């Protein structure tokens, strides 16, 4: 399949997936990248240049918040991202839309 089309399909769901990963607990950027890779069986291999614009956009939209951790010992401070109440509502709505779209696609592809 043309790589361009695969990228377009993946791009449309990244915001939803990032919100989903943040639903359980706050995470820092590299942690999000690793979880996305592992949980998707390497379907989603994000780079910093892809993830951070998504995080900034979600933060600008009030769907996530960021906080710096304190440096402990030799550990450097990290910026953690946490989903907001508005982000949780948006995730719930987006999941419903995703299910509707997925079902519609499945019906068409079955023919």
C-alpha positions as MATLAB code, in Angstrom:
seq = 'XXXXXXXXXXXXXXXXXXXXXXXXXXXXXXXXXXXXXXXXXXXXXXXXXXXXXXXXXXXXXXXXXXXXXXXXXXXXXXXXXXXXXXXXXXXXXXXXXXXXXXXXXXXXXXX';
ca = [
       0.000    0.000    0.000;
       1.131    3.512   -0.687;
       2.874    4.829    2.461;
       1.208    8.219    1.973;
      -2.263    6.730    2.485;
      -1.187    4.803    5.560;
       0.223    7.995    7.109;
      -3.027    9.859    6.394;
      -5.111    7.140    8.046;
      -2.916    7.088   11.142;
      -2.775   10.877   11.428;
      -6.529   11.095   11.866;
      -6.513    9.059   15.073;
      -3.375   10.253   16.871;
      -5.097   12.864   19.054;
      -7.590   10.245   20.257;
      -4.835    7.718   20.970;
      -2.725   10.204   22.926;
      -5.748   11.155   25.037;
      -6.468    7.457   25.615;
      -2.914    6.826   26.819;
      -3.166    9.779   29.213;
      -6.532    8.618   30.569;
      -4.988    6.290   33.177;
      -2.151    8.484   34.476;
       0.097   11.442   33.599;
       2.973   10.582   31.265;
       6.016   12.307   29.769;
       6.720   12.437   26.045;
       9.113    9.511   25.665;
       6.792    7.368   27.788;
       3.894    8.166   25.437;
       6.012    7.254   22.411;
       7.039    3.936   23.967;
       3.521    3.003   25.079;
       2.099    3.891   21.682;
       4.694    1.628   20.058;
       4.166   -1.284   22.458;
       0.378   -1.187   22.719;
      -0.079   -0.893   18.956;
       2.307   -3.763   18.162;
       4.535   -1.190   16.454;
       1.777    0.106   14.189;
       2.329    3.609   15.600;
       6.019    4.541   15.714;
       5.939    8.211   16.649;
       8.872   10.562   16.544;
       9.301   13.597   18.788;
       8.528   15.829   15.829;
       5.146   14.156   15.468;
       4.178   13.809   19.139;
       5.016   17.246   20.513;
       2.874   19.266   18.086;
      -0.026   16.968   19.051;
       0.643   17.567   22.753;
       0.883   21.338   22.254;
      -2.369   21.385   20.278;
      -4.199   19.293   22.895;
      -2.884   21.597   25.600;
      -3.936   24.727   23.669;
      -7.418   23.187   23.325;
      -7.613   22.605   27.099;
      -7.737   18.814   26.722;
      -4.479   18.172   28.583;
      -2.281   20.039   31.058;
       1.464   19.829   31.545;
       3.536   20.017   34.723;
       7.252   19.715   35.325;
       8.482   17.082   37.772;
      11.064   17.871   40.404;
      14.578   16.620   39.762;
      15.415   13.795   42.163;
      19.010   12.676   42.535;
      20.497   12.244   39.093;
      17.108   12.266   37.383;
      16.382   15.297   35.212;
      13.062   17.157   35.479;
      10.442   15.856   33.054;
       7.378   17.482   31.623;
       4.337   15.330   32.373;
       1.066   15.567   30.481;
      -2.275   14.875   32.133;
      -5.761   14.680   30.655;
      -8.268   17.289   31.874;
     -11.984   16.786   32.547;
     -12.685   18.430   29.187;
     -10.193   16.033   27.627;
     -12.010   13.049   29.167;
     -15.339   14.269   27.763;
     -13.753   14.829   24.352;
     -12.184   11.364   24.447;
     -15.555    9.776   25.240;
     -17.199   11.637   22.342;
     -14.332   10.819   19.984;
     -14.473    7.126   20.867;
     -18.180    7.062   19.947;
     -17.439    8.739   16.616;
     -14.548    6.313   16.006;
     -16.790    3.305   16.647;
     -19.420    4.660   14.251;
     -16.827    5.313   11.550;
     -15.168    1.907   12.086;
     -18.514    0.143   11.802;
     -19.364    2.046    8.625;
     -16.005    1.193    7.088;
     -16.382   -2.468    8.045;
     -19.807   -2.645    6.362;
     -18.455   -1.188    3.144;
     -15.334   -3.385    3.163;
     -17.377   -6.554    3.666;
     -18.930   -6.220    0.200;
];
